[in-house]
C-alpha cells in the first residue's frame, strides 16, 4: 500500500535527501578551508617569527624571568 501511495516519487526523495547531505558536507569543508586561510594571513606562524620575537613572547607570558630573558637575549645577539 505504501508503494502505491508514493509511486515512483520515493526514489526522488531519497536522492534529494542524499544530495542535501552532500551539499552540507561541502559547505562545511569550504568554510573550514576558508577559516584556516584567514587565520594564516593574520598573525605570523611560529616558523615566520625570529628567535628574539619568540623570546619576547615567552617573557611577556611570564614563562621566563628578567634574568633569563636578558641572558638569552645576549646569546641571540652574539
Backbone bond lengths (Angstrom), bond angles and torsions (degrees), N, CA, C in turn:
res aa  C-N    CA-C-N  psi(-1)  N-CA   C-N-CA  omega(-1)  CA-C   N-CA-C  phi
1 X - - - 1.443 - - 1.530 110.52 -
2 X 1.314 115.62 -39.40 1.459 120.67 -179.08 1.524 111.57 -60.36
3 X 1.325 116.78 -44.82 1.459 120.58 179.26 1.518 111.82 -65.33
4 X 1.288 116.71 -31.63 1.457 119.58 -179.26 1.529 111.14 -71.29
5 X 1.367 116.49 -32.18 1.460 119.58 -179.93 1.526 111.12 -70.39
6 X 1.299 115.83 -44.34 1.458 119.52 -175.07 1.521 113.00 -94.57
7 X 1.261 117.64 -19.43 1.462 121.75 177.94 1.514 111.80 57.90
8 X 1.331 115.92 -133.51 1.456 121.15 -177.54 1.514 113.28 -85.29
9 X 1.313 118.82 2.08 1.459 121.89 -178.27 1.525 112.47 -77.98
10 X 1.293 116.97 -14.22 1.463 120.30 -178.33 1.528 111.47 -60.92
11 X 1.323 117.81 -44.35 1.466 120.34 -179.33 1.520 111.44 -68.71
12 X 1.332 117.93 -29.39 1.472 121.04 177.51 1.525 110.00 -64.64
13 X 1.318 116.47 -45.09 1.468 120.30 178.71 1.523 110.71 -63.13
14 X 1.328 116.92 -38.38 1.466 121.74 178.65 1.528 110.08 -61.01
15 X 1.312 117.99 -47.84 1.467 121.03 -179.97 1.525 112.08 -67.99
16 X 1.318 117.66 -35.92 1.461 120.26 176.49 1.534 111.25 -64.62
17 X 1.305 116.92 -39.89 1.468 120.69 178.68 1.521 110.54 -63.84
18 X 1.331 117.23 -46.75 1.470 120.28 178.69 1.527 111.34 -65.75
19 X 1.304 116.89 -36.51 1.460 120.58 176.84 1.523 111.37 -62.68
20 X 1.325 116.84 -41.10 1.464 120.79 177.94 1.523 110.97 -64.12
21 X 1.329 117.10 -39.91 1.468 120.76 177.83 1.526 109.94 -62.62
22 X 1.317 117.31 -45.14 1.463 120.58 -179.81 1.525 111.86 -64.31
23 X 1.328 117.28 -38.58 1.467 120.68 177.87 1.527 109.86 -64.24
24 X 1.322 117.55 -43.33 1.468 120.62 178.98 1.527 111.89 -63.10
25 X 1.324 117.21 -42.49 1.464 120.73 177.46 1.525 109.99 -62.18
26 X 1.305 117.65 -42.17 1.459 121.39 178.17 1.517 112.26 -62.12
27 X 1.329 116.72 -41.81 1.465 120.13 178.68 1.524 111.76 -65.28
28 X 1.314 116.82 -40.75 1.469 120.33 177.84 1.526 110.41 -62.09
29 X 1.316 117.02 -44.72 1.464 120.26 178.64 1.527 111.35 -63.81
30 X 1.304 117.51 -41.74 1.457 121.36 178.83 1.523 111.27 -61.89
31 X 1.318 116.83 -44.84 1.461 120.10 178.26 1.523 111.68 -65.05
32 X 1.316 117.84 -36.67 1.455 120.96 178.79 1.522 111.02 -65.25
33 X 1.323 116.96 -42.69 1.467 120.90 179.49 1.525 110.28 -65.68
34 X 1.311 117.03 -43.06 1.467 120.32 179.80 1.514 111.76 -64.38
35 X 1.328 118.40 -38.67 1.462 120.42 -178.56 1.524 110.94 -68.65
36 X 1.334 118.37 -35.60 1.468 119.50 178.26 1.517 110.64 -70.62
37 X 1.316 117.59 -34.25 1.465 119.87 176.81 1.518 110.67 -67.49
38 X 1.316 117.94 -40.08 1.463 122.11 179.62 1.516 110.40 -64.79
39 X 1.327 117.08 -42.47 1.459 120.87 -179.97 1.520 111.24 -64.76
40 X 1.315 117.54 -38.02 1.456 119.76 -176.89 1.520 112.10 -73.16
41 X 1.334 118.52 -21.51 1.456 120.89 178.05 1.520 111.76 -78.46
42 X 1.313 117.32 -22.22 1.455 121.70 -176.11 1.515 112.65 -73.81
43 X 1.299 116.27 -98.20 1.451 122.46 -176.56 1.526 110.08 -81.61
44 X 1.338 117.39 141.62 1.464 119.18 179.59 1.532 111.13 -63.14
45 X 1.309 115.87 147.29 1.459 119.54 179.31 1.518 109.48 -73.04
46 X 1.320 115.21 169.42 1.463 120.71 -178.62 1.523 110.86 -58.79
47 X 1.319 118.99 -35.66 1.456 121.43 -178.79 1.528 112.81 -74.43
48 X 1.350 117.67 -19.40 1.459 121.33 178.46 1.522 112.76 -84.87
49 X 1.310 117.68 -12.45 1.461 122.10 -176.85 1.520 110.36 -87.77
50 X 1.310 114.77 146.68 1.466 119.36 176.51 1.530 108.84 -77.84
51 X 1.318 117.13 159.98 1.469 119.71 177.19 1.533 112.22 -58.41
52 X 1.330 116.61 -35.14 1.458 119.58 178.89 1.531 110.84 -66.94
53 X 1.323 117.56 -38.76 1.466 120.77 176.85 1.530 111.02 -62.01
54 X 1.306 116.33 -42.33 1.468 120.89 179.00 1.522 110.09 -64.79
55 X 1.327 116.37 -41.35 1.465 120.87 178.16 1.530 110.72 -61.56
56 X 1.324 116.69 -44.13 1.465 120.86 178.80 1.529 111.26 -61.98
57 X 1.327 116.92 -38.72 1.464 120.40 178.47 1.524 111.10 -65.44
58 X 1.324 116.23 -42.48 1.469 120.39 178.60 1.524 110.69 -62.30
59 X 1.326 115.95 -39.95 1.459 120.88 178.34 1.532 110.12 -65.45
60 X 1.327 116.48 -43.38 1.462 120.55 -179.44 1.529 111.73 -64.80
61 X 1.323 117.54 -33.30 1.467 120.85 178.69 1.523 112.27 -78.77
62 X 1.339 117.04 -9.03 1.460 120.57 179.93 1.510 113.50 84.60
63 X 1.327 117.86 15.40 1.464 120.74 179.73 1.523 111.63 -73.59
64 X 1.325 117.07 -27.58 1.460 121.56 178.47 1.527 108.56 -129.92
65 X 1.349 115.64 154.34 1.458 119.32 -179.51 1.535 110.87 -92.55
66 X 1.343 115.65 -178.54 1.464 121.53 -176.87 1.528 112.23 -57.99
67 X 1.321 116.14 -46.98 1.468 120.56 -176.05 1.527 111.11 -63.76
68 X 1.321 116.55 -44.52 1.468 119.84 -179.75 1.527 110.57 -66.41
69 X 1.325 116.67 -38.91 1.466 119.83 177.88 1.525 110.82 -60.08
70 X 1.339 116.71 -49.06 1.467 120.48 -178.23 1.523 111.51 -63.36
71 X 1.324 116.62 -40.98 1.468 120.66 179.48 1.533 111.19 -61.86
72 X 1.313 116.25 -46.97 1.467 120.03 -178.68 1.530 111.42 -70.56
73 X 1.325 116.89 -34.44 1.472 120.20 177.81 1.521 110.43 -64.37
74 X 1.316 117.10 -41.20 1.472 121.10 178.83 1.536 110.54 -64.49
75 X 1.324 116.52 -40.70 1.471 119.88 178.24 1.531 111.56 -63.13
76 X 1.318 115.70 -39.17 1.461 118.74 -179.31 1.519 111.96 -68.61
77 X 1.314 116.81 -32.10 1.471 120.27 -177.77 1.527 111.94 -79.70
78 X 1.325 117.17 -18.98 1.487 119.64 179.94 1.501 112.29 -78.60
